Amino acid sequence: MNTQPLISPEVLVPRLGEQLVEAGLLTADQLKQALEHQKHSTAAGKPILLGNAIIELGFLDRPTLDRAVTEQILRLRAALEDANRHLEQRVQQRTAELEEALRKLAELNQLKANFVANVSHELRTPLTHIRGYLELLHTQTLGPLTNEQIKAVEVALQSAFRLQNLIEDLILFSLAARGEMTLTLKVIDLRPIVENVSAHARSKAENRQITLETRIAPQVSFVRADQEKIRWVLTHLLDNAIKFTEPGGRVELKIAPFSENPGLVNVSVSDTGIGIPPERLQEIFEPFHQLDGSPTRKHGGTGLGLALVREIVEAHGSRIDVQSEVNRGTTFSFSLLSAKGDEIT
């Protein structure tokens, strides 16, 4: 036997009894009696709506109750429509505020990129002069130097070279931030590029007592990419891996077929370094951001490298992937379009 009450308009009106009391159609005492009657009927296995209890007690007739319920439904509907209008207005206002905030943020980012570009270009010219004279001193073109002076000039040259790399990174970052970074895509052979960047990185690895290995599958040497920018990416990933690997560790640069797509070549740089906590993996790609921002941090850097790596890789239509485990190591990988050697122009 179905004991569910029949659907009635009054079920659409919340707190019906209080509404009837406020409208002067029912007294507070009558409402109390009606609620008790409803309670007893429900306990006896005959649940009824409050409106039916009021009618059964003779406090109101059905037409009066229906009119009161209908009027309340109309008021609720009007209130709902009014609330919707206010909500739409608020949404439009918030949308406009967010659009304005985004516009200002875009302007600030543009100003920042322009500032970085201008300052970097201004630094490049005097640094070129400094390096030029340091090289003249080092080659003793301007006169003989003592051994101590030669060592001092070598240190100055190394610092100038580091500063030049930083300036070039800043210029590249400013171009990427303004959407002006261009690629010269052509078929290139990764083998000589890998050999070149590995040769430069090997001395750093040996100084830190780190084993550096490179592996290139013979059938995947050629890809379609920007040669200089891919060289930059590999150089930075290797330097980064060496920097964060403890003495006795291992770094590997690997070029292999992409298992999920034969038309792609997978490039990966792995290390056995300090690793990255999983909750902080995305932070490493934020420009000018260091995971260790303390004044006593062990590893230096501007925090630009990996941000630029991601920009360059994504400009190639690929995605940089990172897998890491604290105290076990990190692997950065991305894919490039495979090509054939006879396509080289």
Stockholm file with secondary structure:
# STOCKHOLM 1.0

chainA/1-345         MNTQPLISPEVLVPRLGEQLVEAGLLTADQLKQALEHQKHSTAAGKPILLGNAIIELGFLDRPTLDRAVTEQILRLRAALEDANRHLEQRVQQRTAELEEALRKLAELNQLKANFVANVSHELRTPLTHIRGYLELLHTQTLGPLTNEQIKAVEVALQSAFRLQNLIEDLILFSLAARGEMTLTLKVIDLRPIVENVSAHARSKAENRQITLETRIAPQVSFVRADQEKIRWVLTHLLDNAIKFTEPGGRVELKIAPFSENPGLVNVSVSDTGIGIPPERLQEIFEPFHQLDGSPTRKHGGTGLGLALVREIVEAHGSRIDVQSEVNRGTTFSFSLLSAKGDEIT
#=GR chainA/1-345 SS CCCCCCCCGGGGSTTHHHHHHHTTSSCHHHHHHHHHHHHHHHHTTCCCCHHHHHHHTTSSCHHHHHHHHHHHHHHHHHHHHHHHHHHHHHHHHHHHHHHHHHHHHHHHHHHHHHHHHHHHHHHHHHHHHHHHHHHHHHTTTTSCCCHHHHHHHHHHHHHHHHHHHHHHHHHHHHHHHTTCCCCCCEEEEHHHHHHHHHHHHHHHHHHTTCEEEEEECGGGCEEEECHHHHHHHHHHHHHHHHHTSCTTCEEEEEEEECTTCTTEEEEEEEECSSCCCGGGGGGGGSTTCCSCCSTTCSSCCCSCHHHHHHHHHHHTTCCCEEEEETTTEEEEEEEEEECCGGGCC
#=GC SS_cons         CCCCCCCCGGGGSTTHHHHHHHTTSSCHHHHHHHHHHHHHHHHTTCCCCHHHHHHHTTSSCHHHHHHHHHHHHHHHHHHHHHHHHHHHHHHHHHHHHHHHHHHHHHHHHHHHHHHHHHHHHHHHHHHHHHHHHHHHHHTTTTSCCCHHHHHHHHHHHHHHHHHHHHHHHHHHHHHHHTTCCCCCCEEEEHHHHHHHHHHHHHHHHHHTTCEEEEEECGGGCEEEECHHHHHHHHHHHHHHHHHTSCTTCEEEEEEEECTTCTTEEEEEEEECSSCCCGGGGGGGGSTTCCSCCSTTCSSCCCSCHHHHHHHHHHHTTCCCEEEEETTTEEEEEEEEEECCGGGCC
//
